[in-house]
Amino acid sequence: MGLARAATRGLVAAVYPAQCANCGEAVDGDGGLCAPCWRDTQFVSGHVCDQCGAPLPGESDGHADRCDECMAIARPWDRGRTALIYKGNGRRMVLALKHADRPDIAVPAAGWMARAAAPILSEDMVIVPVPAHWTRMFRRRYNQAAEIARALGRVTGLTVDTRALMRITGGETQEGKTLDQRFAHVEGAIRPHPKRGARLAGRSVLIVDDVMTSGATLAAATEAAREAGAVRVCIVTLARVVRDA
């Protein structure tokens, strides 16, 4: 069986060679970025905000630091990380994953997110994507957060439950809304699934989404996970919107 699977993978690679997740050029391995796109992509590393993963100036002193936004806005989750800055290539990949029928981007994205989230992962965690409303699923045919969650589960070996939470209202975009409007828009919009939500009781949960802007949707998902009985909730995103200084 192992030889058969290897032969099948080789045939698929020959017919559909791996492409750069950003520009589409052929690359070695299982996707990822070509060398020029890698150089031009803003990965987050080093000293970061412990609640959203945004880069912070200077060096860490070993204590958990927070960015200005996370100090000004109450975050219901415990810790958070992100892989990319939502700018340039990072923005292009998020938009392609979300709007251009590119769920394949979830595969390399999961690897980058696993590295970024390594300090906050635990063996008992269950990975849960931010749920999409049925109207959005109808338009896009897939939930990009769920695609990332499944890929992240394969990378980390952690349990994934894509249906533990459900979105009951609001399929429209948050774009163009003020901070207060964003939080009001998602208030009560995400709830534990009536049957599967109980699987989060007593568990550590990792909420997954493609991009964090205000954090309103992630906050709503966190509150739903806590309502389901989660004892610890962390978040990880592919990209984070970072305000220019």
SVG drawing of the C-alpha trace seen along z (x, -y; Angstrom):
<svg xmlns="http://www.w3.org/2000/svg" viewBox="-29 -56 45 58">
<polyline fill="none" stroke="black" stroke-width="0.4" points="0.0,0.0 2.9,-2.4 4.4,-1.8 1.1,-2.3 0.5,-5.6 4.0,-6.8 3.4,-5.9 0.1,-7.8 1.7,-10.9 4.4,-10.7 1.8,-10.6 -0.2,-13.4 3.0,-15.5 3.9,-14.8 0.5,-15.9 -0.1,-18.7 3.3,-20.1 3.5,-22.1 3.1,-25.8 4.1,-28.8 1.1,-29.7 1.5,-33.4 2.6,-33.7 1.9,-30.3 5.5,-29.5 6.6,-25.8 8.3,-25.0 9.8,-21.9 8.0,-19.9 4.4,-20.3 3.7,-23.9 4.9,-26.8 6.6,-29.8 9.2,-30.3 12.4,-32.0 11.5,-35.6 8.0,-35.4 9.5,-34.0 11.9,-37.0 9.1,-39.4 6.7,-37.9 6.5,-39.4 6.7,-36.5 6.2,-37.2 9.0,-36.1 10.9,-37.2 9.3,-39.5 5.5,-39.4 2.3,-40.3 1.2,-37.3 -2.4,-37.8 -2.5,-38.3 1.0,-37.6 1.7,-41.1 5.4,-42.0 6.7,-44.1 9.8,-46.3 12.9,-45.3 13.7,-42.0 11.6,-39.9 12.5,-39.9 10.7,-36.6 7.5,-38.1 4.2,-38.1 3.9,-41.4 0.9,-42.9 0.6,-45.3 -1.2,-48.6 -4.4,-47.3 -4.6,-44.3 -4.1,-46.5 -6.9,-48.7 -9.4,-46.0 -10.3,-43.2 -9.4,-39.8 -11.4,-36.8 -8.8,-34.3 -5.7,-33.4 -2.9,-33.6 -2.5,-34.1 -0.1,-34.0 -0.1,-34.8 2.2,-33.7 2.2,-36.7 1.6,-40.4 -1.6,-41.1 0.2,-43.2 1.8,-42.5 2.1,-38.8 0.4,-38.0 -2.7,-39.9 -2.7,-38.4 -2.6,-34.9 -5.4,-35.5 -7.6,-37.0 -6.8,-34.1 -7.6,-31.6 -10.9,-33.4 -12.1,-34.6 -10.2,-33.0 -11.0,-29.3 -7.5,-28.5 -8.1,-26.2 -4.7,-24.6 -3.0,-27.6 -4.2,-26.1 -1.5,-23.4 1.6,-25.7 -0.3,-28.1 -0.7,-25.3 3.0,-24.8 3.7,-28.5 1.0,-28.7 2.2,-25.6 5.7,-27.2 4.2,-30.5 1.8,-28.8 4.4,-26.4 4.8,-28.3 1.0,-28.2 0.2,-24.6 -0.5,-21.8 -1.0,-18.1 -4.6,-18.1 -5.7,-20.9 -8.6,-20.5 -8.4,-22.7 -11.6,-24.5 -12.1,-26.8 -14.1,-30.0 -17.4,-28.8 -18.9,-30.3 -22.6,-31.1 -24.4,-28.9 -24.9,-31.7 -21.2,-32.3 -20.6,-28.6 -23.1,-28.6 -21.2,-31.4 -17.7,-30.0 -18.4,-26.3 -15.9,-26.0 -14.9,-27.6 -11.3,-28.7 -10.8,-28.6 -11.9,-24.9 -9.5,-24.1 -6.6,-25.6 -7.8,-23.8 -7.7,-20.4 -4.3,-21.1 -3.0,-22.3 -4.3,-19.1 -2.3,-17.0 0.8,-19.1 0.5,-19.1 -1.2,-15.8 -3.9,-17.5 -7.6,-16.7 -9.7,-18.8 -13.4,-19.5 -14.8,-21.6 -18.4,-21.5 -18.0,-22.2 -19.1,-25.8 -21.7,-27.2 -22.5,-30.6 -26.2,-31.3 -26.4,-34.9 -24.5,-37.3 -23.1,-36.0 -22.1,-39.4 -18.6,-40.9 -17.2,-43.0 -15.3,-45.2 -16.1,-48.9 -17.5,-48.6 -16.1,-50.6 -14.6,-48.8 -17.8,-49.1 -19.9,-48.0 -17.7,-44.9 -18.1,-43.7 -21.9,-44.5 -22.2,-42.6 -20.9,-39.3 -22.4,-39.5 -24.2,-36.2 -23.5,-35.2 -21.4,-32.1 -22.7,-29.4 -21.7,-25.9 -23.2,-23.3 -26.1,-21.7 -24.7,-18.2 -21.0,-18.6 -20.3,-21.6 -20.1,-19.4 -16.9,-17.9 -15.1,-21.1 -16.0,-20.7 -12.9,-20.5 -10.6,-20.9 -8.0,-23.4 -9.1,-24.9 -7.2,-26.5 -9.4,-28.8 -8.2,-29.1 -9.0,-31.9 -7.4,-33.3 -6.9,-36.9 -7.4,-39.0 -8.4,-42.6 -10.2,-43.9 -10.5,-40.5 -14.3,-40.7 -15.0,-37.4 -12.3,-35.6 -13.7,-37.0 -17.2,-35.7 -15.8,-32.3 -13.8,-32.2 -16.9,-33.1 -18.8,-30.3 -16.0,-27.8 -16.1,-28.9 -19.8,-28.5 -19.3,-25.0 -17.0,-24.4 -13.5,-25.0 -11.1,-25.6 -8.4,-27.3 -8.7,-29.1 -5.9,-30.3 -6.1,-31.7 -3.9,-31.5 -4.3,-33.2 -2.6,-33.1 -2.2,-36.8 -2.7,-39.8 -3.6,-43.4 -1.0,-45.6 -1.5,-49.3 1.3,-51.5 3.1,-53.4"/>
</svg>
